[in-house]
Amino acid sequence: MRVYVPLTLPGLAEAHKTGELGAGPLVAYAVTPALREWYVSDDTEELEYAALGRAALASLRLLDAEPGAPRRRVVVAVDVPDRMTAVGPGQGPDRGPDPDAPGEVRVSGTVRLAKAAAVHVDAPEAETDVTAAARALAAADGGDDDAQAVVDGAEDHELLWFAPQEIASLLGSGI
């Protein structure tokens, strides 16, 4: 299963240093039945793009929690065995899939960075909008339509695609 793991640039640097995205369970996003229902499409490419978008939003949430991180969303696309994924178990065994998080999965076990298919990162030009979006998250979550428009503004920026072997250069370039 292709999963999209949200990170920050410091998180990507740590993964590059250790060679792994971390020991599970990791929160990731994938094409799940809930995502198919939410996105209402049968096109696999569109669904994968939607899962990538959900991971980009989760990366934005990580940025909100990590104020010192450069204001660029990061998503690592990685293929993992189906047996390593579980759809939306939440924080405990009694919690079902979160209806507000279509496509959310938990990945168990260690995920090696070497298994990454691609890394997606915001361009430097997105920094202003991503900064504003991270600041507006709490208000948007509270139902503020103006704040939601600011959060949605980050989605106007396409994430750049990088091959896994470009990670060292990517981290060294200041992107």
N, CA, C and O atoms as a DFTB+ gen file, in Angstrom:
700 C
 N C O
     1  1       0.852      -1.167       0.000
     2  2       0.000       0.000       0.000
     3  2       0.899       1.232       0.000
     4  3       1.873       1.305       0.749
     5  1       0.562       2.185      -0.840
     6  2       1.266       3.467      -0.835
     7  2       0.643       4.323       0.257
     8  3      -0.567       4.551       0.278
     9  1       1.493       4.790       1.163
    10  2       1.040       5.677       2.223
    11  2       1.817       6.985       2.134
    12  3       2.937       7.035       1.625
    13  1       1.195       8.029       2.638
    14  2       1.782       9.362       2.615
    15  2       1.981       9.792       4.063
    16  3       1.018       9.991       4.804
    17  1       3.239       9.932       4.449
    18  2       3.601      10.228       5.837
    19  2       3.901      11.719       5.975
    20  3       4.823      12.225       5.335
    21  1       3.134      12.427       6.805
    22  2       3.403      13.859       7.015
    23  2       4.611      14.056       7.922
    24  3       4.780      13.355       8.920
    25  1       5.445      15.021       7.556
    26  2       6.620      15.371       8.346
    27  2       6.818      16.882       8.298
    28  3       6.029      17.614       7.701
    29  1       7.879      17.320       8.934
    30  2       8.397      18.675       8.802
    31  2       9.814      18.526       8.259
    32  3      10.323      17.409       8.175
    33  1      10.454      19.620       7.893
    34  2      11.842      19.502       7.425
    35  2      12.769      18.948       8.511
    36  3      13.626      18.124       8.192
    37  1      12.638      19.364       9.793
    38  2      13.469      18.723      10.822
    39  2      13.162      17.219      10.949
    40  3      14.065      16.423      11.205
    41  1      11.904      16.839      10.772
    42  2      11.550      15.421      10.804
    43  2      12.174      14.661       9.652
    44  3      12.621      13.526       9.822
    45  1      12.208      15.282       8.469
    46  2      12.857      14.654       7.319
    47  2      14.358      14.534       7.548
    48  3      14.963      13.522       7.194
    49  1      14.962      15.565       8.140
    50  2      16.400      15.516       8.438
    51  2      16.703      14.374       9.409
    52  3      17.693      13.662       9.244
    53  1      15.862      14.204      10.408
    54  2      16.046      13.107      11.375
    55  2      15.888      11.751      10.683
    56  3      16.664      10.829      10.935
    57  1      14.896      11.635       9.821
    58  2      14.696      10.385       9.080
    59  2      15.887      10.097       8.184
    60  3      16.299       8.945       8.048
    61  1      16.439      11.127       7.577
    62  2      17.614      10.957       6.719
    63  2      18.810      10.487       7.550
    64  3      19.583       9.632       7.117
    65  1      18.949      11.055       8.742
    66  2      20.059      10.691       9.629
    67  2      19.936       9.249      10.129
    68  3      20.923       8.514      10.154
    69  1      18.730       8.848      10.526
    70  2      18.537       7.515      11.109
    71  2      18.216       6.442      10.069
    72  3      18.359       5.248      10.334
    73  1      17.782       6.876       8.889
    74  2      17.425       5.913       7.850
    75  2      16.015       5.371       7.967
    76  3      15.628       4.464       7.231
    77  1      15.248       5.925       8.893
    78  2      13.872       5.439       9.050
    79  2      12.924       6.576       9.415
    80  3      13.307       7.573      10.028
    81  1      11.684       6.383       9.015
    82  2      10.658       7.375       9.336
    83  2      10.206       7.239      10.776
    84  3       9.486       8.094      11.293
    85  1      10.620       6.186      11.409
    86  2      10.280       5.968      12.805
    87  2       9.657       4.610      12.996
    88  3       9.207       3.961      12.052
    89  1       9.643       4.207      14.229
    90  2       8.987       2.950      14.571
    91  2       7.503       3.244      14.755
    92  3       7.127       4.275      15.311
    93  1       6.686       2.343      14.291
    94  2       5.241       2.558      14.335
    95  2       4.709       2.548      15.749
    96  3       5.419       2.186      16.686
    97  1       3.496       2.934      15.899
    98  2       2.625       3.283      14.786
    99  2       2.832       4.723      14.325
   100  3       2.919       5.651      15.128
   101  1       2.906       4.874      13.018
   102  2       2.996       6.188      12.391
   103  2       1.636       6.560      11.827
   104  3       0.914       5.700      11.322
   105  1       1.289       7.809      11.909
   106  2       0.080       8.296      11.251
   107  2       0.454       8.584       9.803
   108  3       1.448       9.256       9.528
   109  1      -0.344       8.075       8.895
   110  2      -0.126       8.307       7.468
   111  2      -1.497       8.401       6.799
   112  3      -2.533       8.250       7.447
   113  1      -1.481       8.648       5.515
   114  2      -2.724       8.754       4.738
   115  2      -2.589       7.883       3.511
   116  3      -1.511       7.757       2.931
   117  1      -3.710       7.280       3.123
   118  2      -3.717       6.359       1.996
   119  2      -5.099       6.351       1.366
   120  3      -6.041       6.947       1.888
   121  1      -5.203       5.673       0.250
   122  2      -6.503       5.518      -0.400
   123  2      -7.240       4.421       0.363
   124  3      -6.946       3.235       0.217
   125  1      -8.196       4.840       1.173
   126  2      -8.995       3.933       2.000
   127  2     -10.449       4.028       1.544
   128  3     -10.791       4.932       0.781
   129  1     -11.307       3.118       1.995
   130  2     -12.728       3.246       1.657
   131  2     -13.314       4.596       2.097
   132  3     -14.117       5.186       1.374
   133  1     -12.919       5.080       3.265
   134  2     -13.435       6.371       3.744
   135  2     -12.976       7.514       2.842
   136  3     -13.738       8.448       2.593
   137  1     -11.740       7.448       2.351
   138  2     -11.254       8.489       1.451
   139  2     -12.003       8.424       0.126
   140  3     -12.360       9.457      -0.439
   141  1     -12.240       7.220      -0.369
   142  2     -12.998       7.063      -1.621
   143  2     -14.393       7.679      -1.478
   144  3     -14.875       8.360      -2.383
   145  1     -15.024       7.435      -0.349
   146  2     -16.361       7.974      -0.108
   147  2     -16.329       9.496       0.039
   148  3     -17.203      10.193      -0.477
   149  1     -15.318      10.008       0.747
   150  2     -15.189      11.442       0.976
   151  2     -14.883      12.180      -0.327
   152  3     -15.448      13.242      -0.590
   153  1     -13.985      11.615      -1.140
   154  2     -13.549      12.293      -2.357
   155  2     -14.480      12.030      -3.538
   156  3     -14.494      12.800      -4.498
   157  1     -15.241      10.970      -3.476
   158  2     -16.224      10.597      -4.493
   159  2     -15.576      10.512      -5.879
   160  3     -15.930      11.250      -6.799
   161  1     -14.619       9.591      -5.998
   162  2     -13.960       9.374      -7.278
   163  2     -13.503       7.928      -7.351
   164  3     -13.225       7.290      -6.335
   165  1     -13.431       7.426      -8.580
   166  2     -12.887       6.091      -8.794
   167  2     -11.523       6.156      -9.461
   168  3     -10.893       5.124      -9.694
   169  1     -11.065       7.361      -9.768
   170  2      -9.778       7.538     -10.436
   171  2      -8.648       7.389      -9.410
   172  3      -8.549       8.178      -8.470
   173  1      -7.809       6.387      -9.594
   174  2      -6.753       6.090      -8.631
   175  2      -5.794       7.258      -8.457
   176  3      -5.399       7.565      -7.332
   177  1      -5.414       7.912      -9.545
   178  2      -4.501       9.059      -9.435
   179  2      -5.117      10.192      -8.623
   180  3      -4.444      10.804      -7.793
   181  1      -6.382      10.467      -8.862
   182  2      -7.063      11.521      -8.105
   183  2      -7.138      11.158      -6.627
   184  3      -6.953      12.014      -5.762
   185  1      -7.408       9.889      -6.340
   186  2      -7.502       9.452      -4.949
   187  2      -6.148       9.538      -4.253
   188  3      -6.070       9.939      -3.091
   189  1      -5.078       9.161      -4.958
   190  2      -3.744       9.277      -4.365
   191  2      -3.389      10.738      -4.124
   192  3      -2.761      11.073      -3.119
   193  1      -3.792      11.606      -5.047
   194  2      -3.550      13.038      -4.865
   195  2      -4.331      13.546      -3.646
   196  3      -3.832      14.380      -2.890
   197  1      -5.547      13.044      -3.460
   198  2      -6.340      13.428      -2.291
   199  2      -5.663      12.954      -1.002
   200  3      -5.639      13.688      -0.014
   201  1      -5.116      11.736      -1.002
   202  2      -4.397      11.227       0.178
   203  2      -3.161      12.081       0.452
   204  3      -2.853      12.380       1.606
   205  1      -2.457      12.473      -0.606
   206  2      -1.306      13.363      -0.462
   207  2      -1.751      14.694       0.146
   208  3      -1.066      15.239       1.011
   209  1      -2.877      15.210      -0.294
   210  2      -3.412      16.458       0.256
   211  2      -3.764      16.345       1.727
   212  3      -3.534      17.274       2.501
   213  1      -4.326      15.197       2.114
   214  2      -4.646      14.981       3.532
   215  2      -3.356      14.955       4.361
   216  3      -3.308      15.495       5.466
   217  1      -2.309      14.319       3.811
   218  2      -1.021      14.278       4.512
   219  2      -0.402      15.674       4.587
   220  3       0.225      16.020       5.588
   221  1      -0.574      16.473       3.540
   222  2      -0.051      17.850       3.557
   223  2      -0.737      18.662       4.652
   224  3      -0.090      19.464       5.327
   225  1      -2.049      18.460       4.833
   226  2      -2.761      19.137       5.915
   227  2      -2.232      18.665       7.277
   228  3      -2.084      19.466       8.200
   229  1      -1.951      17.374       7.394
   230  2      -1.390      16.858       8.644
   231  2       0.007      17.435       8.886
   232  3       0.379      17.701      10.029
   233  1       0.778      17.629       7.816
   234  2       2.090      18.261       7.949
   235  2       1.934      19.691       8.455
   236  3       2.731      20.160       9.268
   237  1       0.910      20.373       7.974
   238  2       0.619      21.734       8.442
   239  2       0.344      21.719       9.948
   240  3       0.773      22.620      10.669
   241  1      -0.364      20.704      10.413
   242  2      -0.636      20.576      11.849
   243  2       0.666      20.335      12.631
   244  3       0.839      20.844      13.739
   245  1       1.566      19.560      12.044
   246  2       2.865      19.342      12.689
   247  2       3.641      20.655      12.780
   248  3       4.298      20.927      13.785
   249  1       3.558      21.463      11.727
   250  2       4.229      22.767      11.744
   251  2       3.657      23.664      12.828
   252  3       4.399      24.392      13.488
   253  1       2.347      23.616      13.017
   254  2       1.714      24.408      14.064
   255  2       2.257      24.019      15.437
   256  3       2.407      24.868      16.316
   257  1       2.549      22.738      15.616
   258  2       3.048      22.242      16.896
   259  2       4.564      22.397      17.036
   260  3       5.112      22.204      18.121
   261  1       5.236      22.745      15.945
   262  2       6.699      22.853      15.947
   263  2       7.087      24.246      15.411
   264  3       7.516      24.368      14.263
   265  1       6.939      25.287      16.233
   266  2       7.120      26.652      15.743
   267  2       8.501      26.960      15.182
   268  3       8.632      27.875      14.369
   269  1       9.525      26.235      15.582
   270  2      10.874      26.510      15.090
   271  2      11.181      25.894      13.737
   272  3      12.223      26.182      13.148
   273  1      10.287      25.047      13.235
   274  2      10.530      24.372      11.956
   275  2      10.295      25.331      10.797
   276  3       9.402      26.177      10.861
   277  1      11.091      25.205       9.737
   278  2      10.802      26.011       8.536
   279  2       9.369      25.763       8.089
   280  3       8.870      24.640       8.155
   281  1       8.731      26.798       7.645
   282  2       7.309      26.758       7.307
   283  2       7.072      26.165       5.924
   284  3       6.593      26.841       5.013
   285  1       7.416      24.888       5.786
   286  2       7.182      24.162       4.533
   287  2       6.639      22.786       4.871
   288  3       7.192      22.070       5.705
   289  1       5.555      22.433       4.213
   290  2       4.970      21.108       4.428
   291  2       5.848      20.052       3.763
   292  3       6.446      20.295       2.715
   293  1       5.916      18.877       4.387
   294  2       6.709      17.762       3.872
   295  2       5.857      16.505       3.957
   296  3       5.222      16.238       4.977
   297  1       5.851      15.739       2.872
   298  2       5.148      14.458       2.841
   299  2       6.058      13.446       2.158
   300  3       6.590      13.704       1.078
   301  1       6.232      12.296       2.794
   302  2       7.016      11.210       2.204
   303  2       6.051      10.129       1.739
   304  3       5.250       9.616       2.521
   305  1       6.135       9.791       0.459
   306  2       5.335       8.698      -0.102
   307  2       6.174       7.430      -0.008
   308  3       7.304       7.375      -0.493
   309  1       5.604       6.423       0.621
   310  2       6.339       5.179       0.832
   311  2       5.405       3.993       0.653
   312  3       4.233       4.051       1.025
   313  1       5.924       2.934       0.089
   314  2       5.148       1.717      -0.089
   315  2       5.447       0.776       1.072
   316  3       6.604       0.467       1.356
   317  1       4.388       0.325       1.734
   318  2       4.533      -0.598       2.862
   319  2       3.622      -1.799       2.627
   320  3       2.614      -1.681       1.930
   321  1       3.964      -2.947       3.198
   322  2       3.071      -4.098       3.070
   323  2       1.709      -3.806       3.704
   324  3       1.633      -3.144       4.739
   325  1       0.646      -4.295       3.089
   326  2      -0.708      -4.086       3.613
   327  2      -0.820      -4.507       5.074
   328  3      -1.529      -3.869       5.853
   329  1      -0.127      -5.572       5.447
   330  2      -0.222      -6.092       6.817
   331  2       0.292      -5.092       7.856
   332  3       0.007      -5.232       9.045
   333  1       1.056      -4.072       7.406
   334  2       1.580      -3.066       8.331
   335  2       0.614      -1.907       8.544
   336  3       0.890      -1.024       9.357
   337  1      -0.510      -1.889       7.834
   338  2      -1.424      -0.756       7.939
   339  2      -2.744      -1.152       8.586
   340  3      -3.236      -2.270       8.434
   341  1      -3.283      -0.203       9.300
   342  2      -4.621      -0.354       9.879
   343  2      -5.340       0.968       9.659
   344  3      -4.772       2.039       9.873
   345  1      -6.581       0.886       9.236
   346  2      -7.346       2.092       8.958
   347  2      -7.867       2.678      10.252
   348  3      -8.638       2.042      10.972
   349  1      -7.438       3.900      10.541
   350  2      -7.973       4.738      11.587
   351  2      -8.259       4.152      12.949
   352  3      -9.350       4.391      13.467
   353  1      -7.351       3.391      13.580
   354  2      -7.670       2.887      14.907
   355  2      -7.618       3.944      16.002
   356  3      -8.014       3.670      17.134
   357  1      -7.145       5.131      15.695
   358  2      -7.107       6.193      16.699
   359  2      -6.106       5.909      17.798
   360  3      -5.126       5.197      17.581
   361  1      -6.345       6.457      18.973
   362  2      -5.403       6.356      20.070
   363  2      -5.618       5.128      20.954
   364  3      -4.789       4.850      21.821
   365  1      -6.685       4.405      20.758
   366  2      -6.932       3.234      21.590
   367  2      -7.786       2.230      20.856
   368  3      -8.396       2.557      19.838
   369  1      -7.838       1.005      21.360
   370  2      -8.559      -0.043      20.651
   371  2     -10.069       0.184      20.595
   372  3     -10.758      -0.406      19.763
   373  1     -10.578       1.034      21.477
   374  2     -12.024       1.260      21.489
   375  2     -12.444       2.414      20.577
   376  3     -13.629       2.738      20.502
   377  1     -11.494       3.034      19.889
   378  2     -11.800       4.188      19.044
   379  2     -11.799       3.769      17.576
   380  3     -10.827       3.186      17.097
   381  1     -12.875       4.061      16.867
   382  2     -12.992       3.704      15.458
   383  2     -12.394       4.766      14.566
   384  3     -11.774       5.713      15.051
   385  1     -12.575       4.618      13.252
   386  2     -12.049       5.614      12.316
   387  2     -12.629       6.997      12.587
   388  3     -13.808       7.137      12.913
   389  1     -11.805       7.988      12.451
   390  2     -12.208       9.363      12.674
   391  2     -12.908       9.878      11.417
   392  3     -12.277       9.960      10.364
   393  1     -14.188      10.225      11.497
   394  2     -14.895      10.688      10.308
   395  2     -14.334      11.998       9.757
   396  3     -14.581      12.343       8.601
   397  1     -13.581      12.724      10.581
   398  2     -12.975      13.967      10.120
   399  2     -11.593      13.753       9.524
   400  3     -10.930      14.720       9.146
   401  1     -11.149      12.515       9.432
   402  2      -9.818      12.217       8.905
   403  2      -9.884      11.106       7.856
   404  3      -9.277      10.050       8.040
   405  1     -10.615      11.332       6.755
   406  2     -10.680      10.284       5.739
   407  2      -9.295       9.993       5.172
   408  3      -8.521      10.902       4.874
   409  1      -9.009       8.714       5.034
   410  2      -7.714       8.302       4.510
   411  2      -6.665       8.079       5.570
   412  3      -5.571       7.607       5.258
   413  1      -6.961       8.404       6.817
   414  2      -5.965       8.224       7.878
   415  2      -5.760       6.751       8.162
   416  3      -6.716       5.990       8.308
   417  1      -4.482       6.358       8.239
   418  2      -4.120       4.992       8.585
   419  2      -3.012       5.036       9.630
   420  3      -2.358       6.061       9.820
   421  1      -2.819       3.931      10.290
   422  2      -1.691       3.748      11.208
   423  2      -0.782       2.711      10.576
   424  3      -1.237       1.670      10.101
   425  1       0.495       3.008      10.576
   426  2       1.491       2.084      10.026
   427  2       2.291       1.536      11.190
   428  3       2.910       2.295      11.935
   429  1       2.283       0.231      11.347
   430  2       3.025      -0.394      12.440
   431  2       4.397      -0.829      11.939
   432  3       4.627      -0.965      10.737
   433  1       5.286      -1.041      12.876
   434  2       6.634      -1.479      12.507
   435  2       7.498      -0.305      12.082
   436  3       7.057       0.843      12.040
   437  1       8.730      -0.630      11.773
   438  2       9.683       0.385      11.347
   439  2       9.556       0.613       9.849
   440  3       9.512      -0.336       9.067
   441  1       9.499       1.865       9.465
   442  2       9.399       2.219       8.052
   443  2      10.748       2.815       7.637
   444  3      11.132       3.894       8.090
   445  1      11.442       2.105       6.786
   446  2      12.755       2.536       6.311
   447  2      12.607       3.649       5.272
   448  3      11.781       3.547       4.365
   449  1      13.391       4.690       5.403
   450  2      13.362       5.777       4.438
   451  2      13.777       5.275       3.058
   452  3      13.353       5.832       2.045
   453  1      14.593       4.239       3.007
   454  2      15.029       3.669       1.731
   455  2      13.855       3.139       0.910
   456  3      13.984       2.958      -0.301
   457  1      12.723       2.890       1.546
   458  2      11.534       2.399       0.841
   459  2      10.693       3.537       0.263
   460  3       9.671       3.292      -0.378
   461  1      11.118       4.770       0.487
   462  2      10.349       5.911      -0.009
   463  2      10.317       5.919      -1.531
   464  3      11.314       5.634      -2.195
   465  1       9.157       6.249      -2.062
   466  2       8.997       6.394      -3.511
   467  2       9.275       7.835      -3.932
   468  3       9.768       8.079      -5.033
   469  1       8.960       8.785      -3.057
   470  2       9.146      10.206      -3.359
   471  2       9.020      11.022      -2.089
   472  3       8.486      10.566      -1.078
   473  1       9.526      12.237      -2.168
   474  2       9.377      13.211      -1.094
   475  2       8.746      14.454      -1.722
   476  3       9.180      14.916      -2.777
   477  1       7.739      14.977      -1.074
   478  2       7.024      16.166      -1.556
   479  2       7.236      17.286      -0.541
   480  3       7.009      17.104       0.655
   481  1       7.675      18.452      -1.034
   482  2       8.004      19.575      -0.151
   483  2       7.524      20.872      -0.799
   484  3       7.576      21.029      -2.019
   485  1       7.060      21.793       0.033
   486  2       6.686      23.115      -0.464
   487  2       7.908      23.846      -1.022
   488  3       9.023      23.679      -0.529
   489  1       7.686      24.645      -2.040
   490  2       8.703      25.553      -2.558
   491  2       8.866      26.710      -1.572
   492  3       7.955      26.992      -0.794
   493  1      10.008      27.373      -1.599
   494  2      10.204      28.511      -0.690
   495  2       9.124      29.581      -0.831
   496  3       8.800      30.260       0.143
   497  1       8.570      29.737      -2.019
   498  2       7.543      30.757      -2.245
   499  2       6.267      30.501      -1.442
   500  3       5.461      31.414      -1.260
   501  1       6.077      29.288      -0.968
   502  2       4.867      28.946      -0.214
   503  2       4.964      29.339       1.257
   504  3       3.963      29.314       1.973
   505  1       6.146      29.698       1.705
   506  2       6.376      29.892       3.138
   507  2       5.412      30.881       3.790
   508  3       4.920      30.611       4.885
   509  1       5.134      31.998       3.162
   510  2       4.241      33.004       3.751
   511  2       2.838      32.431       3.950
   512  3       2.245      32.580       5.018
   513  1       2.315      31.774       2.912
   514  2       0.967      31.210       3.012
   515  2       0.917      30.041       3.988
   516  3      -0.069      29.879       4.707
   517  1       1.961      29.229       4.022
   518  2       1.994      28.092       4.949
   519  2       2.093      28.600       6.387
   520  3       1.470      28.035       7.286
   521  1       2.859      29.645       6.606
   522  2       2.963      30.244       7.943
   523  2       1.594      30.743       8.406
   524  3       1.173      30.475       9.532
   525  1       0.913      31.463       7.535
   526  2      -0.416      31.983       7.877
   527  2      -1.401      30.846       8.116
   528  3      -2.224      30.920       9.028
   529  1      -1.322      29.800       7.307
   530  2      -2.235      28.663       7.457
   531  2      -2.005      27.947       8.782
   532  3      -2.965      27.572       9.456
   533  1      -0.750      27.756       9.161
   534  2      -0.464      27.095      10.441
   535  2      -1.019      27.914      11.602
   536  3      -1.541      27.359      12.568
   537  1      -0.903      29.224      11.503
   538  2      -1.431      30.102      12.565
   539  2      -2.959      30.073      12.623
   540  3      -3.546      30.257      13.690
   541  1      -3.595      29.845      11.484
   542  2      -5.061      29.898      11.409
   543  2      -5.733      28.564      11.723
   544  3      -6.960      28.509      11.807
   545  1      -4.977      27.506      11.896
   546  2      -5.562      26.168      12.086
   547  2      -6.559      26.091      13.233
   548  3      -7.665      25.579      13.064
   549  1      -6.173      26.593      14.393
   550  2      -7.062      26.473      15.560
   551  2      -8.392      27.172      15.314
   552  3      -9.448      26.631      15.643
   553  1      -8.351      28.350      14.747
   554  2      -9.591      29.072      14.465
   555  2     -10.412      28.358      13.392
   556  3     -11.638      28.296      13.477
   557  1      -9.726      27.821      12.383
   558  2     -10.434      27.072      11.332
   559  2     -11.101      25.836      11.921
   560  3     -12.237      25.513      11.577
   561  1     -10.394      25.151      12.804
   562  2     -10.969      23.973      13.471
   563  2     -12.185      24.349      14.305
   564  3     -13.083      23.534      14.516
   565  1     -12.206      25.589      14.777
   566  2     -13.327      26.076      15.575
   567  2     -14.492      26.585      14.739
   568  3     -15.489      27.056      15.287
   569  1     -14.378      26.495      13.423
   570  2     -15.487      26.880      12.562
   571  2     -15.382      28.258      11.934
   572  3     -16.321      28.702      11.274
   573  1     -14.272      28.941      12.120
   574  2     -14.082      30.274      11.544
   575  2     -13.847      30.147      10.035
   576  3     -12.830      29.609       9.598
   577  1     -14.797      30.647       9.254
   578  2     -14.704      30.526       7.791
   579  2     -13.534      31.311       7.210
   580  3     -12.899      30.855       6.260
   581  1     -13.244      32.478       7.763
   582  2     -12.118      33.268       7.267
   583  2     -10.800      32.530       7.525
   584  3      -9.918      32.512       6.667
   585  1     -10.672      31.929       8.698
   586  2      -9.469      31.158       9.011
   587  2      -9.367      29.937       8.100
   588  3      -8.273      29.571       7.669
   589  1     -10.503      29.309       7.808
   590  2     -10.492      28.152       6.909
   591  2     -10.006      28.558       5.512
   592  3      -9.303      27.795       4.848
   593  1     -10.380      29.747       5.077
   594  2      -9.918      30.241       3.777
   595  2      -8.400      30.422       3.779
   596  3      -7.744      30.173       2.767
   597  1      -7.843      30.854       4.907
   598  2      -6.388      31.000       5.022
   599  2      -5.725      29.632       4.970
   600  3      -4.718      29.456       4.285
   601  1      -6.282      28.658       5.691
   602  2      -5.748      27.293       5.662
   603  2      -5.825      26.736       4.240
   604  3      -4.871      26.131       3.751
   605  1      -6.950      26.942       3.592
   606  2      -7.114      26.461       2.221
   607  2      -6.124      27.130       1.271
   608  3      -5.760      26.549       0.249
   609  1      -5.689      28.336       1.598
   610  2      -4.725      29.048       0.759
   611  2      -3.401      28.315       0.636
   612  3      -2.722      28.438      -0.383
   613  1      -3.024      27.559       1.652
   614  2      -1.786      26.778       1.559
   615  2      -1.909      25.709       0.481
   616  3      -0.921      25.334      -0.151
   617  1      -3.133      25.220       0.276
   618  2      -3.352      24.180      -0.728
   619  2      -3.188      24.700      -2.152
   620  3      -3.082      23.913      -3.092
   621  1      -3.167      26.026      -2.315
   622  2      -2.942      26.599      -3.642
   623  2      -1.514      26.342      -4.121
   624  3      -1.215      26.479      -5.308
   625  1      -0.645      25.973      -3.196
   626  2       0.754      25.696      -3.538
   627  2       0.936      24.195      -3.746
   628  3       0.694      23.394      -2.842
   629  1       1.361      23.835      -4.938
   630  2       1.653      22.429      -5.229
   631  2       2.953      22.040      -4.536
   632  3       3.927      22.793      -4.553
   633  1       2.958      20.876      -3.937
   634  2       4.194      20.377      -3.348
   635  2       5.128      19.931      -4.468
   636  3       4.697      19.313      -5.441
   637  1       6.404      20.250      -4.319
   638  2       7.405      19.821      -5.289
   639  2       7.728      18.351      -5.067
   640  3       7.642      17.852      -3.944
   641  1       8.098      17.662      -6.134
   642  2       8.419      16.236      -6.085
   643  2       9.930      16.074      -6.099
   644  3      10.623      16.693      -6.907
   645  1      10.436      15.237      -5.198
   646  2      11.856      14.919      -5.152
   647  2      12.027      13.410      -5.061
   648  3      11.265      12.733      -4.371
   649  1      13.019      12.892      -5.751
   650  2      13.371      11.478      -5.631
   651  2      14.062      11.279      -4.284
   652  3      14.704      12.201      -3.781
   653  1      13.939      10.093      -3.694
   654  2      14.561       9.858      -2.390
   655  2      16.067      10.139      -2.365
   656  3      16.596      10.595      -1.352
   657  1      16.750       9.870      -3.470
   658  2      18.195      10.106      -3.495
   659  2      18.543      11.600      -3.501
   660  3      19.715      11.960      -3.391
   661  1      17.539      12.466      -3.628
   662  2      17.758      13.913      -3.596
   663  2      17.578      14.504      -2.202
   664  3      17.736      15.712      -2.022
   665  1      17.251      13.674      -1.212
   666  2      16.961      14.196       0.131
   667  2      18.139      14.976       0.700
   668  3      17.947      16.068       1.235
   669  1      19.354      14.441       0.597
   670  2      20.518      15.131       1.161
   671  2      20.691      16.505       0.516
   672  3      20.932      17.492       1.212
   673  1      20.570      16.571      -0.796
   674  2      20.681      17.859      -1.489
   675  2      19.539      18.781      -1.092
   676  3      19.740      19.979      -0.890
   677  1      18.347      18.223      -0.983
   678  2      17.169      18.999      -0.594
   679  2      17.381      19.624       0.776
   680  3      17.114      20.811       0.967
   681  1      17.853      18.843       1.720
   682  2      18.063      19.353       3.081
   683  2      19.205      20.378       3.107
   684  3      19.152      21.342       3.870
   685  1      20.220      20.176       2.292
   686  2      21.356      21.087       2.255
   687  2      21.082      22.374       1.504
   688  3      21.795      23.363       1.674
   689  1      20.033      22.363       0.661
   690  2      19.754      23.534      -0.169
   691  2      18.942      24.595       0.539
   692  3      18.799      25.706       0.028
   693  1      18.413      24.279       1.691
   694  2      17.596      25.239       2.417
   695  2      16.130      25.215       2.017
   696  3      15.341      26.019       2.513
   697  1      15.758      24.316       1.139
   698  2      14.330      24.206       0.755
   699  2      13.553      23.698       1.917
   700  3      12.337      23.529       1.820
